[in-house]
Amino acid sequence: MKSTPRSSPRRPNGASAAKRAEAAAAAAIGIFDSGIGGLTVMREIMAMLPHEHLIYLGDTGRYPYGSKSADTVRRYSIENAAFLAEKGIKMLVVACNTSAAVALDVLSEQLKMPVLGVIEPGARAAVKRTRNRKVGVIGTEGTIASGAYTRALKRLDSQLEIYTRACPLFVPLAEEGWVNNAVARGAAALYLTSLKRSGIDTLVLGCTHYPLLADVIAEFMDDKVCLVDSARTTAEAIRDTLVRYGLLQRSGPGSASFFVTDATDRFTKVAARFMGHPVESAVRIER
């Protein structure tokens, strides 16, 4: 009996695989925050990764998240992530400290893409930089009350001495552009005196608004204290993650688009302070 020849197994098409990898790398990075503060993270990403396409969602209609329950914040975060996922993003950045504290795990489980928050990168940088193992953390009342930074720091080094302080007035000062005047310096003295006396040598700026006040904070704490900018450390972690997953866009001009859940006029006005350049437009979406 004459045997029927079997067809050879189909070999992977190298060109097709390369095109798929190229298309994956060309997809956008999605970033969300409860409002404006996450733009400091976006600014650092743009400076460090100029070829990347970025989509920012500010949930300004439901801001702030810090006063909401954990269940509510998780629901909002899932909705924000779903909106960005529909845009075909390759990576999700949770640029809201409150969301990162309570929703990062569930987002990582639900999404088939890298998911990164702002807390872990800042904590890792602080552990690396401290010399006397005394670390301070400043943030909003919600972030400090969550204990998220303390847990992250202790996981990395259980012997750390950690001092925390909520600095709620720093947020409106940053949004009003009052970042280098007598009011800002007075707020810094009010909030940071006890931290200065504690002997910390490293201070984590645990709110994405706070980098705008870095000069005033550094001036009060003096040059013996290293400031950890969580926006910058997050951008560095994003770069490392993209490289690890083969998703880094290495050429071509990047782009940025902005979506909000409330009026766009105030967003674009305040966004210019956070980005360091004009933000021409944003799109309002309904919630």
Secondary structure, DSSP 8 states (H G I E B T S, - for coil): -------------HHHHHHHHHHHHHS-EEEEESSSTTHHHHHHHHHH-TT-EEEEEE-GGG--STTS-HHHHHHHHHHHHHHHHTTT-SEEEE--HHHHHHHHHHHHHH-SS-EEESHHHHHHHHHHH-SSSEEEEEE-HHHHHHTHHHHHHHHH-TT-EEEEEE-TTHHHHHHHT--SSHHHHHHHHHHHHHHHHHT-SEEEE-STTGGGGHHHHHHHH-TTSEEEEHHHHHHHHHHHHHHHTT----SS--EEEEEESS-HHHHHHHHHHHHSS-----EE---
